[in-house]
């Protein structure tokens, strides 16, 4: 009877050790980078760097774990098919986390810039939703392309399906483009006082894609 480990257990322990070591190293680098970014943000007057710091805190933690998993899987002796599946999962989680971080950062940053500079396009729920949808759509296409899915047929199907949906949802799309019209032409803005024909009156607090909300 010997004290040696089973041959099948050695690669698993090695992969676990690599995962722990790489993850701890990545977390240390993350801590130093966030501290440096925090000191830089404290010396500036703009809030954009503060929003960047907040948007990166949680996603950067996920990225550290994914780096550890990726290197551990790459060094472990696993069957090629399982290795490919694990790497696809890591890639999918990376794309989703990056897309979520970019969408949140874009939303808060654009909203802040629009409010601070009083630009022609107000920072309403509709304008910010359009930005996030664009980011998530791009991230979804990148994910599908990275997983080996051809996006050309998907875009074609979306075009044909979009035409069918447009015909079926004429009233809804009419409301949507009416909201776009309100954002561009600005007959009213957030903060304006309005009085409706029904006698209701109040201040506009948000302009959405189907409704405009007022505080009575």
Secondary structure, DSSP 4 states (H G I P E B T S, - for coil): ---PPPHHHHHHHHHHHHHHHHHHHHHHHHHHHHHHHHHHHHT-S-SHHHHHHHHHHHHHHHHHHHHHHHHHHHHS---HHHHHHHHHHHHHHHHHHHHHHHHHHHHHHHHHHHHHHT-SS---HHHHHHHHHHHHHHHHHHHHHHTT--HHHHHHHHHHHHHHHHHHTHHHHHHHHHHHHHHHH-SS-TT-EEE-TTS-EEEEEEE-SS-EEEE-
